[in-house]
Amino acid sequence: MTRLGADIEAFRAQAKTEMEREGARIRQETTAQIEKIHQQSALEIEFAGKTARRELREYAAQLALDLAKQRIQQRMTPALDAALVAGFVADLERHGSQN
């Protein structure tokens, strides 16, 4: 009977040791996974920021082009249009005669 009590106590001690080791292993894996998630999150945030800045630059450029187009259309008159076309044709003739 004494032997049985000693065997049970040894089994309990071994089980406790294994549970502690398993708990430590799980904590270590959890810590590693948390760090991995933090790193991945940081990369995703950085990528999202870069994407947002690029989209903002593209949007600002499109707004600038639209505004320039609107201003040109507001200032363009038939006389100004004819003068620009005439100047362009004259430039073509000048450069064409040089070749």
SULURSUL-V388047 format. One record per pair of residues at least 6 apart in sequence whose C-alpha atoms are under 8 Angstrom apart, sorted by the first residue. I is the first residue (numbers start at 1). J is the second residue. Records with the same first field share a line. If there is no record, write none. Layout:
I=J  J
This chain:
none
